């Protein structure tokens, strides 16, 4: 085969064709694009409404991306290399960000860059590695704390009180509750369609949840779109913060509305509900998220204490105690004296006498 390529025609504005004996190559010219550079803030402005729904999460992402753009000093780029990412993570850690916080910020950045790469705005992506997070304590409300806090909330707003009861007994997120409409509530169950994971779920309601979703009659004769549509997240959080300060929990940074979701999960696990069902109730995307509450399921381990406290061998007689956990490999055989007492030795002697006869 000849190594010479013979040009069959002059290059047009679109393509040229080259051929040899056994192959033909087509080169296009109209696919060449100008390489442009962008700031992180510009990419976010272009794709934020496509990638994130309106709400608190989008607000947080906007804050994350703004901080990242500030750290990068508004630098423009057409490629985002690994060195840039490593320096960014290092700066966040120097500012006191925990690994969990860094992971949330990098998740937002990764989602934005992957979209920009897919659209051809940037031409390379770094490798995002999840930072190792330490398992922290999960704070939940005791019954008396719930009673005091809910009473203080109720003194300020009956609607906020109804929402609080709904949150702690369903374990749903605040945004999920506020987004409910009346069609989501059927008989004894409630369905959540607007969820963080994007997956809907339906759960049964407790008796007090059935009561709090009932709105008192109004003189106008009209009711809002949903049971909690008259509230916003900002309004509820303001009432919550005032109430928790009143009952002496103002200094506890973990006492936020999301603690009601933790409280629901903790009560389910402590009550003996298995982790898989708790995952379904809460709508966790992975079982690993629900396993944060697994340490509360201590009832399954009570039998271990009985085994550890019960001596396996009677020190006086040298005999193993009867136990459902006893193993034939670890249980010593009866002593010769014990066999004599049980009558096995006389029987052996009887056999000998019969042979002598």
C-alpha positions as CSV (number, residue, x, y, z in Angstrom):
1,X,0.0,0.0,0.0
2,X,1.3,3.4,-0.9
3,X,2.1,5.8,1.9
4,X,1.2,8.8,-0.3
5,X,-2.1,10.4,0.2
6,X,-3.7,11.8,-2.9
7,X,-5.8,14.9,-2.6
8,X,-8.9,14.5,-4.6
9,X,-10.1,18.1,-4.5
10,X,-9.4,21.5,-3.2
11,X,-10.4,22.2,0.4
12,X,-13.8,23.8,0.5
13,X,-15.1,26.0,3.3
14,X,-16.4,22.9,5.0
15,X,-14.2,19.9,4.5
16,X,-11.5,18.3,2.4
17,X,-11.2,14.6,1.5
18,X,-8.0,12.6,1.3
19,X,-7.7,9.0,0.1
20,X,-5.3,6.2,-0.2
21,X,-5.7,2.7,-1.7
22,X,-7.7,1.3,1.3
23,X,-9.0,4.2,3.3
24,X,-10.5,7.6,3.0
25,X,-10.2,10.4,5.6
26,X,-12.6,13.4,6.0
27,X,-11.4,16.5,7.8
28,X,-13.9,19.1,8.8
29,X,-13.0,22.7,9.1
30,X,-16.2,24.3,10.4
31,X,-16.0,22.7,13.9
32,X,-13.2,24.8,15.1
33,X,-14.2,27.1,18.0
34,X,-12.6,30.0,19.6
35,X,-11.2,29.2,23.0
36,X,-12.8,31.5,25.6
37,X,-12.1,32.0,29.3
38,X,-14.7,32.5,32.1
39,X,-14.9,33.4,35.7
40,X,-16.6,31.0,38.2
41,X,-19.2,33.7,38.8
42,X,-20.0,34.0,35.1
43,X,-20.5,30.2,34.8
44,X,-22.7,30.2,37.8
45,X,-24.8,33.1,36.4
46,X,-25.2,31.1,33.2
47,X,-26.2,27.7,34.7
48,X,-27.6,28.3,38.2
49,X,-31.3,28.3,37.2
50,X,-30.7,25.1,35.2
51,X,-28.8,23.2,37.9
52,X,-30.5,24.3,41.1
53,X,-34.2,24.8,42.0
54,X,-35.1,27.9,43.9
55,X,-34.9,27.6,47.7
56,X,-32.5,27.6,50.6
57,X,-30.1,25.1,49.0
58,X,-29.7,27.4,45.9
59,X,-29.1,30.3,48.3
60,X,-26.3,28.3,50.0
61,X,-24.8,27.3,46.7
62,X,-24.7,30.9,45.6
63,X,-22.8,31.7,48.8
64,X,-20.4,28.8,48.2
65,X,-19.6,29.8,44.6
66,X,-19.2,33.5,45.6
67,X,-16.6,32.5,48.1
68,X,-14.8,30.3,45.6
69,X,-14.7,33.2,43.0
70,X,-13.3,35.5,45.7
71,X,-10.6,33.0,46.6
72,X,-9.6,32.7,42.9
73,X,-9.5,36.5,42.7
74,X,-11.9,36.5,39.8
75,X,-9.4,34.7,37.6
76,X,-10.6,33.7,34.1
77,X,-9.8,30.2,32.8
78,X,-10.6,27.8,30.0
79,X,-9.2,24.8,31.9
80,X,-9.5,24.0,35.6
81,X,-6.5,22.0,36.6
82,X,-5.7,19.9,39.7
83,X,-3.3,22.4,41.1
84,X,-6.0,25.1,41.2
85,X,-8.4,22.8,43.0
86,X,-5.8,21.7,45.5
87,X,-4.9,25.3,46.3
88,X,-8.6,26.2,46.7
89,X,-9.2,23.3,49.2
90,X,-6.0,24.4,51.1
91,X,-7.3,28.0,51.4
92,X,-10.7,26.8,52.6
93,X,-9.0,24.6,55.3
94,X,-6.9,27.6,56.4
95,X,-10.1,29.6,56.8
96,X,-11.3,27.1,59.4
97,X,-13.7,25.1,57.1
98,X,-14.3,21.5,58.3
99,X,-14.0,18.6,55.9
100,X,-17.8,18.3,55.8
101,X,-18.1,22.0,54.8
102,X,-15.4,21.7,52.2
103,X,-17.2,18.7,50.7
104,X,-20.4,20.6,50.4
105,X,-18.7,23.5,48.6
106,X,-16.7,21.2,46.3
107,X,-19.9,19.3,45.4
108,X,-21.4,22.6,44.2
109,X,-18.3,23.5,42.3
110,X,-18.0,20.0,40.7
111,X,-21.7,20.2,39.5
112,X,-21.1,23.6,37.9
113,X,-17.8,22.6,36.2
114,X,-19.2,19.4,34.9
115,X,-22.0,21.3,33.2
116,X,-19.6,23.9,31.8
117,X,-17.4,21.1,30.5
118,X,-20.4,19.4,28.9
119,X,-21.4,22.6,27.2
120,X,-17.8,23.2,25.9
121,X,-17.0,26.2,28.1
122,X,-14.0,24.6,29.8
123,X,-11.8,21.9,28.3
124,X,-10.5,19.9,31.3
125,X,-11.7,18.9,34.7
126,X,-9.8,18.0,37.9
127,X,-10.4,15.0,40.0
128,X,-12.6,15.8,43.0
129,X,-11.9,13.6,46.0
130,X,-14.2,13.6,48.9
131,X,-12.6,14.7,52.2
132,X,-12.8,12.3,55.1
133,X,-15.4,13.5,57.5
134,X,-15.5,12.7,61.2
135,X,-18.8,11.3,62.6
136,X,-20.0,14.0,65.0
137,X,-22.6,13.7,67.7
138,X,-26.2,13.9,66.5
139,X,-28.3,16.2,68.7
140,X,-31.9,15.4,69.2
141,X,-34.6,16.8,71.5
142,X,-35.6,15.0,74.7
143,X,-39.3,14.9,75.5
144,X,-39.2,17.6,78.1
145,X,-37.1,19.9,75.7
146,X,-39.7,19.4,73.0
147,X,-42.6,20.2,75.3
148,X,-40.9,23.5,76.5
149,X,-39.8,24.5,73.1
150,X,-43.1,23.8,71.4
151,X,-45.0,25.7,74.2
152,X,-42.9,28.8,73.6
153,X,-43.4,28.5,69.8
154,X,-47.2,28.1,70.3
155,X,-47.4,31.2,72.4
156,X,-46.0,33.1,69.3
157,X,-47.8,31.4,66.4
158,X,-50.3,28.6,66.3
159,X,-49.3,27.9,62.7
160,X,-45.6,27.6,63.6
161,X,-46.6,25.2,66.4
162,X,-48.6,23.0,64.0
163,X,-45.6,22.9,61.7
164,X,-43.3,21.9,64.5
165,X,-45.4,19.0,65.5
166,X,-45.7,17.9,61.9
167,X,-41.9,18.0,61.4
168,X,-41.0,16.0,64.5
169,X,-43.6,13.3,63.9
170,X,-42.9,12.9,60.1
171,X,-39.2,13.6,60.1
172,X,-39.6,15.5,56.9
173,X,-37.4,18.5,55.9
174,X,-38.7,22.0,56.4
175,X,-38.9,22.7,52.7
176,X,-40.8,19.5,52.2
177,X,-43.5,20.5,54.7
178,X,-43.9,24.0,53.4
179,X,-44.3,22.7,49.9
180,X,-47.2,20.4,50.7
181,X,-50.6,21.0,49.0
182,X,-53.9,19.5,50.1
183,X,-53.8,16.8,47.4
184,X,-50.6,15.4,49.0
185,X,-52.7,14.4,52.0
186,X,-54.9,11.4,51.5
187,X,-56.8,9.7,54.3
188,X,-54.1,8.5,56.8
189,X,-51.0,9.2,54.7
190,X,-49.0,12.1,53.4
191,X,-46.9,12.2,50.3
192,X,-43.8,14.3,49.7
193,X,-43.1,15.1,46.1
194,X,-40.6,18.0,46.4
195,X,-37.7,16.3,48.1
196,X,-33.9,16.8,48.2
197,X,-33.2,13.5,46.6
198,X,-35.8,14.0,43.9
199,X,-37.6,10.8,45.0
200,X,-41.1,11.0,46.3
201,X,-42.2,9.0,49.3
202,X,-45.4,8.4,51.2
203,X,-45.7,7.7,55.0
204,X,-48.5,7.2,57.5
205,X,-49.4,10.0,59.9
206,X,-49.6,9.9,63.7
207,X,-52.8,10.9,65.4
208,X,-51.4,14.3,66.4
209,X,-50.2,15.0,62.9
210,X,-53.8,14.3,61.7
211,X,-54.9,17.0,64.1
212,X,-52.4,19.7,63.3
213,X,-53.0,19.5,59.5
214,X,-56.6,20.5,60.1
215,X,-56.9,24.3,59.8
216,X,-59.3,26.2,62.0
217,X,-62.3,27.6,60.1
218,X,-61.8,31.1,58.7
219,X,-64.3,33.9,58.3
220,X,-63.2,34.5,54.7
221,X,-64.1,30.9,53.8
222,X,-60.9,30.3,51.9
223,X,-58.0,28.2,52.9
224,X,-54.3,28.4,51.7
225,X,-52.8,26.2,49.1
226,X,-51.5,23.8,51.7
227,X,-51.5,23.2,55.5
228,X,-48.4,25.3,56.1
229,X,-48.5,27.6,53.0
230,X,-49.1,30.6,55.2
231,X,-45.5,30.4,56.5
232,X,-42.1,30.9,54.9
233,X,-38.8,29.5,56.0
234,X,-37.6,32.9,57.2
235,X,-40.7,33.5,59.3
236,X,-40.6,30.0,60.9
237,X,-36.9,30.3,61.7
238,X,-37.4,33.7,63.3
239,X,-40.1,32.3,65.6
240,X,-37.9,29.2,66.3
241,X,-34.9,31.3,67.4
242,X,-37.0,33.5,69.7
243,X,-38.6,30.4,71.3
244,X,-35.4,28.5,71.9
245,X,-33.8,31.6,73.5
246,X,-36.7,31.8,75.8
247,X,-36.4,28.2,77.0
248,X,-32.7,28.5,77.6
249,X,-31.4,26.7,74.4
250,X,-30.2,29.9,72.7
251,X,-26.5,29.0,73.1
252,X,-26.9,25.5,71.5
253,X,-26.0,25.9,67.9
254,X,-27.4,22.5,67.0
255,X,-30.9,23.4,68.1
256,X,-32.1,24.4,64.6
257,X,-35.4,23.3,62.9
258,X,-33.5,20.4,61.3
259,X,-33.1,18.9,64.8
260,X,-36.7,17.8,64.5
261,X,-35.8,15.4,61.7
262,X,-32.9,14.0,63.8
263,X,-35.3,13.6,66.7
264,X,-37.8,11.7,64.6
265,X,-35.1,9.3,63.3
266,X,-33.6,8.8,66.8
267,X,-37.0,7.9,68.3
268,X,-37.7,5.4,65.5
269,X,-34.3,3.6,66.0
270,X,-34.5,3.7,69.8
271,X,-38.0,2.2,69.5
272,X,-36.7,-0.8,67.6
273,X,-37.5,0.1,64.0
274,X,-34.9,-1.5,61.7
275,X,-32.5,0.8,59.8
276,X,-33.9,0.0,56.4
277,X,-37.4,1.1,57.4
278,X,-36.0,4.3,58.9
279,X,-34.3,5.0,55.6
280,X,-37.6,4.6,53.8
281,X,-39.4,6.8,56.3
282,X,-36.8,9.6,56.1
283,X,-36.3,9.3,52.3
284,X,-32.5,9.0,52.5
285,X,-30.9,8.2,49.1
286,X,-28.4,5.8,50.6
287,X,-28.4,3.6,53.7
288,X,-25.1,5.1,54.8
289,X,-26.9,8.3,55.6
290,X,-29.3,6.4,57.9
291,X,-26.5,4.5,59.6
292,X,-25.6,7.7,61.5
293,X,-28.4,6.7,63.8
294,X,-27.5,3.0,64.1
295,X,-25.6,3.5,67.4
296,X,-28.9,4.2,69.1
297,X,-30.2,0.7,68.4
298,X,-28.7,-0.8,71.5
299,X,-31.5,-3.2,72.4
300,X,-30.1,-5.8,69.9
301,X,-26.9,-5.9,72.0
302,X,-28.5,-6.6,75.4
303,X,-28.0,-10.4,75.0
304,X,-24.3,-9.9,74.7
305,X,-24.2,-8.5,78.2
306,X,-25.9,-11.6,79.6
307,X,-23.3,-13.9,77.9
308,X,-20.4,-11.8,79.2
309,X,-21.6,-11.6,82.8
310,X,-22.5,-15.3,83.0
311,X,-19.4,-17.5,83.9
312,X,-19.0,-20.2,81.3
313,X,-17.5,-22.7,83.8
314,X,-18.5,-23.5,87.3
315,X,-15.3,-23.0,89.3
316,X,-16.3,-25.4,92.0
317,X,-17.1,-28.5,89.9
318,X,-15.2,-27.6,86.7
319,X,-18.3,-28.2,84.7
320,X,-19.6,-25.8,81.9
321,X,-22.9,-24.2,82.6
322,X,-25.7,-25.0,80.2
323,X,-26.1,-22.2,77.7
324,X,-27.6,-21.7,74.3
325,X,-24.3,-20.2,73.2
326,X,-22.2,-23.1,74.5
327,X,-20.0,-24.8,71.9
328,X,-19.1,-28.5,71.9
329,X,-15.5,-27.5,71.1
330,X,-15.2,-25.3,74.2
331,X,-17.4,-27.3,76.7
332,X,-15.2,-29.7,78.8
333,X,-16.3,-33.4,78.9
334,X,-17.6,-34.7,82.3
335,X,-14.9,-35.9,84.7
336,X,-14.5,-39.6,85.7
337,X,-15.9,-38.9,89.2
338,X,-18.9,-37.3,87.6
339,X,-19.5,-40.3,85.4
340,X,-19.4,-42.6,88.4
341,X,-22.0,-40.5,90.2
342,X,-24.2,-40.6,87.2
343,X,-24.1,-44.4,87.0
344,X,-22.1,-44.8,83.8
345,X,-19.1,-46.4,85.6
346,X,-21.2,-49.2,87.3
347,X,-22.6,-50.1,83.9
348,X,-19.1,-50.5,82.5
349,X,-18.2,-52.7,85.5
350,X,-21.3,-54.9,84.8
351,X,-20.1,-55.5,81.3
352,X,-16.7,-56.7,82.5
353,X,-18.4,-59.1,85.0
354,X,-20.5,-60.6,82.2
355,X,-17.4,-61.3,80.1
356,X,-15.7,-63.0,83.1
357,X,-18.6,-65.4,83.4
